[in-house]
C-alpha cells in the first residue's frame, strides 16, 4: 500500500495528542493549532516513510530485473562484452569467454581478442566508423587464448549517454566451413574430388589470357559403360575414383587434372615441349592400364586420349575442349587401344564432314534419301535361299553414297538412330507386304537393331503397331542384335521374350567378337548365331578362323540355334565352311546386296 505511512503516522499523532488533551478541562485555539501542526508533522513523516518504502521496492525490482537481464545475457549463444572508456571489460558473458578460450575473470581488455595485424586494421577501419555513426558490424579474425584463430562476426555499438561500448560476437566457424564446402563442391567433382569443368574453364581462361602455350589432353575410358552395366554402378564409381587418384599423382606446377563427368577426364599441361606432352600421354595410358583391384574384381582398363593445343588449334575454350574430344574419338578407333592422337587438319576435315553428315542425316528421312538393299542367305545343304538381311543405304545430294560404317555411329551419337531404326522396320514390313501382295514367295528378312533403339521404353509398342499396320506375319521378320546387349541380361531378357512371343525371330549379330557369357546366352530367347566376317578372312590358310567357326557351329548345334556365317567371298571359303558343317552362309560369293527390284527379278521367282 503506497499511502500506509501517511495514514498511520497522523493516526498515531492523533492518538497521542488525544490522550494528552483528555486530561485538559478547557481546550483553547492554541491547543487546536498544536494538534493540527502535529498532524502535519506526522503526515510528513509518513510521506518520508512511504517514499523510503517505495524506493526500497523499486531497488528490489531493479535488482530483480538486472538479475534477469544478466541471466538473459549469460544464456545467449552469442558472446557479449561491455567495455569502459579504457577498453577494459566490465561485463563478459559465459559464451564470450568460451569463444576466446578464457576462464571467468581472465579476459581483461578487448585487445586480447585480436592479434596485432587485426588490431591495426580495426583501428584504421572500425574505430572511425564507430566514432562517426556509433556502431559497426562486420567480420574479423578472432584470437583465442591458446593462439589459434577463428572467424567471427562482430556487432559493436556505443551505449548512449556513456563512454561504454557493447560488442556482440558470433562464431562463424561452422558457417565458413559450410561455405567452403559449397565452394569446393561447386568447383570439384563430388565423386573423385578432382576439379570439375567449371574450374577447368577458369584455368584455361587464365592461361589463354596470359598468352601461355597449353596442351589439353581429353581422356576417356574404353568400354566403361560395359563395366558399369555388367558389374554395377558401385564398381563403376570406385573405378572412377581410382582413376582420379592415379591421375592426381601426375599433377605438378605445369600439369593440372580435372574430372569433367562420367568417364571423361582432362589434363592440361603448360609447356612449349611437345615431347613432354607425349611423355605425359604415355604416363596416363600406363597409369590407367595397370589393373585395378576393386572389390573381388581385377579390372584391366584401356584409355583413349585426344590432344589439342592453344593457341595453335584455338583460343576459344569450348572449341579447344571440343577439338580434343573429337580427336579422342578418333583415337578410340585405333585397333590396339591405349592410343593418343594430336588434333590436326585431317581430324578437322573429318570433324567438319561429321557435322555436315549429321545435319544432312536429320533431313534424310524427309528427303527420301534412305533405302534398303537386301542380301540373301543360303542353306549350304540345299543351296536354296532361306532368308535375307535388309541393309540400310543413304544417298545424299551433297555427300553422295555414304557408308553405313560412317553414318550409323553418328546416328547413334545424336539419337537419330531411333527414328532411322523405326523407318527401317517400317520399310521392311512395307516391302514384305508388297511382295506378299504380288504373290512372291516370302522368306525371313532380318534387320539390324541398335542397342539404343532396343532400350527405348516404347520399342515393343512401336513394333506391335507396325506389325498391325502392315499385317505381315511376324515369322517373316528377324531382329539382329549385338552381343553387347547380353551385358545387361536383367534388362534385356524380358524384352527379348516379349519380342519372341510376338513370333519374331532374334539373332545375335557378329557373334564371337563381343563378351557375351555362354550362361547368359543359354537363357536368351534367340534363334540364330551370326558369325562375324572377321573369322572368315584367311579361312583357307589359317587354322585360327577354322577353329573359331567350328566352335561356334558346335555351340549353336548344342543350344539348338541356327548358325549363319557372313562375309563369304570365294569358293574356297565356301568349301571350308561346308567341311566344317556350317548350315547357312551369306556374302558376295552368292550375291552382293541389291535393291528390292533386283530381288524380285532374280531371287523371288
C-alpha positions in Angstrom: 0.0 0.0 0.0 1.6 3.2 -1.2 0.0 5.6 1.4 0.4 3.5 4.6 2.9 5.8 6.2 0.9 8.9 5.5 -2.2 7.2 7.1 -0.6 5.5 10.2 1.7 8.4 11.3 -1.1 11.1 11.5 -3.3 8.5 13.3 -0.5 7.8 15.9 -0.1 11.6 16.4 -3.8 12.0 16.8 -3.9 9.2 19.4 -1.0 10.7 21.4 -2.4 14.2 21.3 -5.9 13.0 22.1 -4.7 11.2 25.2 -2.9 14.3 26.4 -5.9 16.5 25.7 -8.2 14.2 27.5 -6.9 15.5 30.9 -7.3 19.2 30.0 -10.6 20.7 31.1 -10.7 23.5 28.6 -9.2 23.3 25.1 -8.2 26.6 23.5 -7.4 27.7 20.0 -3.8 27.2 20.8 -4.4 23.5 21.6 -6.2 23.1 18.3 -3.3 24.7 16.4 -0.8 22.4 18.1 -2.9 19.4 17.1 -3.0 20.4 13.5 0.7 21.1 13.5 1.5 17.7 15.0 -0.8 16.1 12.4 1.1 17.8 9.6 4.4 16.7 11.1 3.1 13.1 11.3 1.9 13.3 7.7 5.3 14.5 6.5 7.0 11.7 8.5 4.6 9.2 6.9 5.4 10.7 3.5 9.1 10.1 4.0 8.4 6.6 5.2 6.3 5.9 2.1 9.0 7.2 -0.2 11.6 5.1 1.5 9.4 2.0 1.3 8.7 2.7 -2.4 12.4 3.3 -3.2 13.3 0.0 -1.5 10.7 -1.8 -3.5 12.0 -0.1 -6.7 15.6 -1.1 -5.8 14.4 -4.6 -5.2 12.6 -4.6 -8.6 15.7 -3.1 -10.3 17.9 -5.8 -8.8 15.4 -8.5 -9.9 15.3 -7.1 -13.5 19.1 -6.7 -13.6 19.4 -10.3 -12.5 17.0 -11.3 -15.2 18.9 -9.3 -17.8 22.2 -10.7 -16.7 20.8 -14.2 -16.9 19.5 -13.4 -20.4 22.9 -12.1 -21.5 24.5 -15.2 -20.0 22.1 -17.6 -21.7 22.6 -16.3 -25.2 24.8 -18.4 -27.5 26.5 -15.2 -28.8 29.3 -13.7 -26.9 28.6 -10.3 -25.3 31.2 -8.0 -23.8 30.8 -4.5 -22.4 33.9 -2.3 -22.1 34.6 1.0 -20.4 36.3 4.1 -21.9 39.7 2.5 -21.3 38.7 -0.7 -23.3 38.6 -2.8 -20.1 35.8 -5.3 -19.8 33.1 -4.5 -17.2 30.9 -7.4 -18.3 31.6 -10.6 -20.2 29.1 -13.4 -20.6 30.0 -17.1 -20.5 29.7 -17.6 -24.3 32.2 -14.8 -24.8 34.7 -16.4 -22.6 34.2 -19.8 -24.3 34.6 -18.3 -27.8 38.1 -16.9 -26.9 39.0 -19.8 -24.6 39.2 -17.9 -21.3 38.0 -18.7 -17.8 35.8 -16.2 -15.9 37.8 -13.2 -14.9 40.8 -13.9 -17.1 40.0 -11.7 -20.0 40.7 -8.1 -19.1 40.9 -5.9 -22.3 39.4 -6.2 -25.7 42.9 -6.0 -27.3 43.4 -9.6 -26.0 40.8 -10.8 -28.5 42.8 -10.0 -31.6 46.4 -10.2 -33.0 48.4 -7.1 -33.9 47.5 -7.2 -37.6 43.8 -7.3 -36.9 44.1 -4.6 -34.2 45.8 -2.2 -36.6 43.1 -2.9 -39.2 40.4 -2.3 -36.7 41.9 1.0 -35.5 42.1 2.1 -39.1 38.7 1.0 -40.3 36.4 0.1 -37.4 37.1 2.7 -34.8 36.5 5.7 -37.1 33.1 4.2 -38.1 32.1 3.7 -34.5 33.1 7.3 -33.6 31.1 8.6 -36.6 27.9 6.5 -36.5 28.0 4.9 -33.1 28.1 1.3 -34.4 29.9 -1.1 -36.8 29.2 -4.6 -38.0 31.5 -6.9 -39.9 33.7 -9.9 -39.9 37.1 -10.3 -38.3 39.6 -12.9 -37.2 39.5 -13.7 -33.5 42.4 -14.8 -31.4 41.9 -17.5 -28.8 43.9 -17.8 -25.6 45.7 -20.8 -27.0 46.9 -18.8 -30.0 44.5 -20.3 -32.6 42.3 -18.2 -34.8 38.6 -18.4 -35.7 36.3 -16.4 -37.9 33.6 -14.3 -36.2 31.1 -11.6 -36.8 31.2 -8.5 -34.6 28.4 -6.1 -33.9 29.8 -3.1 -31.9 27.8 -0.2 -30.6 28.3 2.7 -28.3 26.0 2.8 -25.2 24.1 6.1 -25.4 24.9 8.5 -22.6 28.1 6.7 -21.6 31.6 6.1 -22.9 31.0 2.4 -22.8 30.8 0.0 -25.7 28.9 -3.2 -26.1 30.1 -5.9 -28.6 28.2 -9.0 -29.7 30.4 -11.8 -31.1 29.1 -14.6 -33.3 31.3 -17.6 -34.2 31.4 -18.2 -38.0 33.4 -21.4 -38.0 30.5 -23.7 -39.0 29.2 -21.1 -41.5 32.6 -20.7 -43.1 33.1 -24.4 -43.2 29.8 -24.9 -44.9 30.6 -22.1 -47.3 34.0 -23.6 -48.1 32.3 -27.0 -48.6 29.7 -25.4 -51.0 32.5 -23.6 -52.8 34.5 -26.8 -53.0 31.5 -28.7 -54.4 30.9 -26.0 -57.0 34.4 -26.4 -58.4 35.1 -30.1 -57.8 33.7 -33.4 -58.8 31.9 -34.9 -55.8 33.0 -38.5 -56.7 36.7 -38.1 -57.5 37.2 -34.8 -55.7 39.1 -33.5 -58.7 38.5 -30.0 -60.1 35.5 -30.0 -62.4 34.6 -28.4 -65.7 33.9 -25.0 -64.2 37.4 -25.0 -62.7 38.9 -26.2 -66.0 37.3 -23.3 -67.9 38.7 -20.8 -65.3 42.2 -22.3 -65.6 42.1 -22.3 -69.3 40.8 -18.7 -69.4 43.7 -17.5 -67.2 46.3 -19.4 -69.3 44.9 -18.1 -72.6 44.6 -14.5 -71.3 48.2 -14.7 -70.2 49.2 -16.0 -73.7 50.6 -19.3 -72.2 51.0 -22.2 -74.5 48.9 -25.1 -73.2 48.0 -28.6 -74.3 44.7 -30.1 -73.4 44.6 -33.9 -73.0 41.0 -35.3 -73.2 40.9 -38.8 -71.6 38.2 -41.4 -72.0 38.0 -44.9 -70.5 37.3 -47.5 -73.2 34.2 -49.7 -72.6 33.4 -48.1 -69.2 29.7 -48.5 -69.9 30.2 -52.2 -70.2 31.8 -52.3 -66.8 29.1 -50.1 -65.3 26.3 -52.1 -66.7 27.7 -55.6 -66.1 29.3 -55.1 -62.6 27.1 -52.4 -61.3 27.4 -48.6 -60.7 29.1 -49.1 -57.3 32.0 -50.8 -59.0 32.0 -48.2 -61.8 32.1 -45.4 -59.2 35.0 -47.0 -57.4 36.8 -47.4 -60.7 36.4 -43.7 -61.5 37.7 -42.8 -58.0 40.7 -44.9 -58.5 41.4 -43.4 -61.9 41.1 -39.9 -60.4 43.6 -40.8 -57.7 46.1 -42.1 -60.2 45.8 -39.1 -62.4 46.3 -36.9 -59.4 49.8 -38.3 -59.0 50.7 -36.7 -62.3 49.9 -33.2 -61.1 52.7 -30.7 -60.9 53.4 -26.9 -61.3 52.7 -27.3 -65.1 50.2 -30.2 -65.1 46.6 -29.9 -63.8 44.0 -32.7 -63.6 40.2 -32.4 -64.0 37.2 -34.7 -63.9 34.5 -33.2 -66.2 32.0 -36.0 -65.7 31.3 -39.7 -66.2 34.4 -41.5 -67.6 35.9 -38.3 -69.1 39.0 -36.7 -67.6 41.1 -33.8 -68.8 44.7 -32.9 -68.0 46.2 -29.6 -69.2 49.9 -29.1 -69.5 51.6 -25.7 -69.7 54.7 -26.3 -71.8 56.4 -25.5 -75.1 57.8 -29.0 -75.4 55.6 -31.4 -77.4 57.8 -34.3 -76.3 56.8 -33.6 -72.7 53.2 -33.8 -73.8 53.8 -37.2 -75.5 55.5 -38.5 -72.4 52.6 -37.3 -70.2 50.1 -39.1 -72.5 52.1 -42.3 -72.3 52.2 -42.0 -68.5 48.4 -41.5 -68.4 47.9 -44.6 -70.5 50.3 -46.7 -68.4 48.7 -45.5 -65.1 45.2 -46.5 -66.3 46.4 -49.7 -67.9 47.7 -51.1 -64.6 45.0 -53.5 -63.3 42.5 -52.1 -60.7 41.7 -54.2 -57.7 38.1 -53.3 -56.9 36.0 -55.5 -54.6 36.5 -59.0 -55.9 37.4 -57.9 -59.4 40.7 -57.2 -61.2 39.8 -54.8 -63.9 42.1 -54.1 -66.9 41.1 -50.8 -68.5 42.3 -49.2 -71.7 42.0 -45.5 -72.5 42.0 -43.1 -75.5 43.4 -39.6 -75.4 42.8 -36.7 -77.8 45.1 -33.7 -77.5 44.5 -30.1 -78.6 46.8 -27.1 -78.3 46.3 -23.4 -77.6 46.8 -21.0 -79.3 47.7 -23.2 -82.3 44.3 -25.0 -82.6 42.1 -22.4 -80.9 42.0 -19.8 -78.2 38.3 -20.4 -77.6 37.7 -22.5 -74.5 34.8 -24.7 -75.7 36.5 -25.2 -79.1 39.7 -26.3 -77.5 37.8 -28.9 -75.5 35.7 -29.9 -78.5 38.7 -30.5 -80.7 40.4 -32.7 -78.0 37.1 -34.6 -77.6 36.7 -35.2 -81.3 40.4 -36.3 -81.5 39.8 -38.7 -78.6 37.0 -40.4 -80.5 39.4 -40.8 -83.5 41.9 -42.3 -81.1 39.3 -44.8 -80.0 39.1 -46.3 -83.5 42.8 -47.4 -83.2 42.9 -51.2 -83.2 45.3 -51.6 -80.3 43.5 -49.2 -77.9 45.6 -47.3 -75.3 46.2 -44.7 -78.0 46.6 -41.0 -78.2 46.3 -38.5 -81.1 47.0 -34.8 -81.6 44.4 -32.7 -83.3 45.4 -31.8 -86.9 43.9 -30.7 -90.2 42.9 -34.3 -91.1 40.8 -34.5 -88.0 39.5 -31.0 -88.6 38.3 -32.1 -92.0 36.7 -35.3 -90.6 35.0 -33.1 -87.9 33.6 -30.8 -90.5 32.4 -33.8 -92.5 30.7 -35.3 -89.4 29.0 -32.0 -88.7 27.7 -31.8 -92.3 26.8 -35.5 -92.2 24.8 -35.1 -89.0 22.9 -32.1 -90.4 22.2 -33.9 -93.6 21.2 -37.1 -91.8 18.5 -35.1 -89.9 16.8 -34.5 -93.2 17.4 -37.9 -94.8 14.0 -39.5 -94.0 12.1 -36.4 -95.1 14.1 -36.1 -98.3 13.6 -39.8 -99.1 17.3 -40.4 -99.2 17.2 -43.7 -97.3 16.7 -47.0 -98.9 17.2 -50.7 -98.2 19.2 -53.3 -100.1 18.8 -57.0 -99.4 21.5 -59.7 -99.3 20.3 -63.4 -99.5 21.2 -66.1 -97.0 21.8 -69.6 -98.5 21.3 -73.1 -97.0 24.5 -74.8 -97.8 22.9 -78.2 -97.8 20.1 -77.4 -100.3 21.7 -74.3 -102.0 18.4 -72.6 -101.5 17.6 -69.1 -100.2 16.2 -69.3 -96.7 16.3 -65.6 -95.8 17.7 -62.1 -96.4 19.3 -59.3 -94.5 18.0 -55.8 -95.0 20.9 -53.4 -95.2 20.4 -49.6 -94.9 21.8 -47.3 -97.6 22.0 -43.5 -97.7 22.4 -41.5 -100.9 22.8 -37.8 -100.1 22.7 -34.9 -102.6 25.8 -33.3 -101.1 27.7 -36.3 -99.8 26.8 -38.9 -102.3 26.6 -42.5 -101.3 27.6 -42.6 -97.6 28.8 -45.9 -96.0 26.8 -47.2 -93.0 30.1 -47.5 -91.2 30.3 -43.7 -91.3 26.7 -42.6 -90.7 25.4 -45.2 -88.2 27.8 -44.2 -85.4 26.8 -40.5 -86.0 23.1 -41.5 -85.9 23.7 -43.3 -82.6 25.6 -40.5 -81.0 22.9 -38.0 -82.0 20.0 -40.3 -81.2 18.8 -40.0 -84.8 19.2 -43.8 -84.8 15.8 -44.1 -83.1 13.8 -42.5 -86.0 16.1 -44.2 -88.6 15.7 -47.6 -87.0 11.9 -47.2 -86.9 12.0 -46.3 -90.6 14.0 -49.5 -91.3 11.4 -51.6 -89.6 8.5 -49.8 -91.3 10.1 -50.0 -94.8 11.0 -53.7 -94.3 7.4 -54.6 -93.4 6.1 -52.4 -96.2 8.3 -54.3 -98.7 7.3 -57.7 -97.3 3.6 -56.7 -97.6 4.2 -55.6 -101.2 5.9 -58.9 -102.1 3.1 -60.8 -100.5 0.5 -58.8 -102.4 2.4 -59.7 -105.6 2.3 -63.3 -104.5 6.1 -63.7 -104.3 7.3 -66.5 -102.0 8.4 -64.8 -98.8 11.5 -65.6 -96.7 12.5 -64.3 -93.4 14.1 -60.8 -93.5 16.5 -59.8 -90.8 17.1 -56.2 -89.8 19.8 -54.7 -87.6 18.6 -53.1 -84.3 20.7 -50.6 -82.4 21.1 -51.1 -78.7 19.9 -47.5 -78.2 16.7 -48.2 -80.1 16.2 -51.6 -78.4 16.3 -50.0 -75.0 13.7 -47.3 -75.7 10.6 -47.7 -73.5 8.2 -47.7 -76.4 10.2 -50.0 -78.7 7.9 -53.0 -78.2 4.8 -50.9 -78.6 6.1 -49.4 -81.8 7.0 -52.9 -83.1 3.5 -54.2 -82.4 1.8 -51.2 -84.1 3.9 -51.5 -87.2 3.1 -55.3 -87.5 -0.6 -54.5 -87.2 -0.3 -51.6 -89.7 1.2 -53.7 -92.5 -0.5 -57.0 -91.5 2.7 -59.0 -92.1 3.2 -62.4 -90.3 5.8 -62.0 -87.6 7.5 -65.2 -88.7 9.0 -63.3 -91.7 10.8 -60.8 -89.5 14.0 -61.3 -87.6 15.8 -58.7 -85.4 19.6 -58.8 -85.3 21.1 -57.5 -82.0 24.7 -57.3 -81.0 26.4 -59.3 -78.3 26.9 -56.3 -76.1 23.2 -56.4 -75.0 24.0 -59.5 -73.0 25.9 -57.3 -70.6 22.6 -56.3 -69.0 20.6 -59.5 -69.1 18.1 -58.4 -66.4 17.0 -55.5 -68.5 17.1 -57.2 -71.9 15.9 -60.7 -71.4 12.2 -59.8 -70.5 12.1 -57.6 -73.6 13.5 -60.3 -75.9 11.0 -62.8 -74.5 8.2 -60.3 -75.3 9.5 -59.9 -78.9 9.8 -63.7 -79.2 6.2 -64.1 -78.0 5.1 -62.0 -81.0 6.6 -64.6 -83.3 9.6 -62.5 -84.4 13.0 -64.2 -84.7 16.0 -63.0 -82.8 19.6 -63.3 -84.0 22.9 -62.4 -82.2 25.0 -60.5 -84.8 28.8 -60.5 -85.1 28.9 -63.4 -82.6 32.4 -64.1 -81.3 33.7 -60.5 -81.3 32.0 -59.4 -78.1 32.0 -60.5 -74.5 28.8 -62.5 -74.1 28.6 -65.2 -71.4 27.6 -68.6 -72.5 25.5 -69.0 -69.3 23.6 -65.8 -70.3 23.4 -66.9 -73.9 21.6 -70.1 -72.8 18.8 -68.0 -71.3 18.3 -65.7 -74.2 15.3 -66.4 -76.4 17.3 -66.3 -79.6 17.1 -68.4 -82.8 20.4 -67.6 -84.6 24.1 -67.0 -84.1 25.6 -64.9 -86.8 29.4 -65.4 -87.1 31.4 -62.2 -87.8 33.1 -61.9 -91.1 36.5 -61.3 -89.4 36.7 -65.1 -88.8 36.2 -65.8 -92.5 39.3 -63.8 -93.6 42.2 -66.1 -94.4 39.9 -69.0 -93.6 41.6 -71.3 -96.1 45.1 -70.6 -95.0 44.9 -70.2 -91.2 43.6 -72.6 -88.6 42.5 -70.0 -86.0 39.5 -69.0 -88.1 38.5 -72.6 -88.7 38.6 -73.5 -85.0 36.6 -70.4 -84.0 33.9 -71.0 -86.6 33.8 -74.8 -85.8 33.4 -73.9 -82.1 30.6 -71.5 -82.8 28.9 -74.1 -85.0 29.1 -76.6 -82.2 27.8 -74.1 -79.7 24.8 -73.3 -81.9 24.1 -77.0 -82.5 24.2 -77.8 -78.8 21.9 -74.9 -78.0 19.6 -75.7 -80.8 20.4 -72.5 -82.7 20.9 -71.8 -86.4 24.4 -70.6 -87.3 24.9 -68.1 -90.1 28.4 -67.2 -91.4 28.6 -63.9 -93.2 31.3 -62.5 -95.5 31.8 -65.4 -97.9 33.6 -64.1 -101.0 35.4 -67.1 -102.5 34.6 -70.7 -103.4 37.5 -71.9 -101.3 36.0 -70.3 -98.2 32.6 -71.9 -99.0 34.3 -75.3 -99.3 35.9 -75.0 -95.9 32.6 -73.9 -94.4 30.9 -76.9 -95.8 33.6 -79.2 -94.4 33.1 -77.6 -91.0 29.4 -78.4 -91.2 28.2 -74.7 -91.5 24.4 -74.7 -92.2 23.9 -71.2 -93.6 26.1 -68.5 -95.2 25.8 -65.2 -96.9 28.3 -63.0 -98.7 29.4 -61.5 -102.1 30.1 -65.0 -103.4 26.4 -65.6 -103.6 25.1 -62.1 -104.1 26.0 -58.5 -103.2 23.3 -56.5 -101.5 20.7 -55.4 -104.2 17.6 -53.4 -104.2 14.0 -54.7 -103.9 13.5 -54.7 -107.7 16.6 -56.9 -108.3 15.4 -59.3 -105.5 12.1 -59.6 -107.3 13.7 -60.3 -110.7 16.4 -62.7 -109.8 15.6 -64.3 -106.4 11.9 -64.2 -105.6 10.8 -66.1 -108.7 
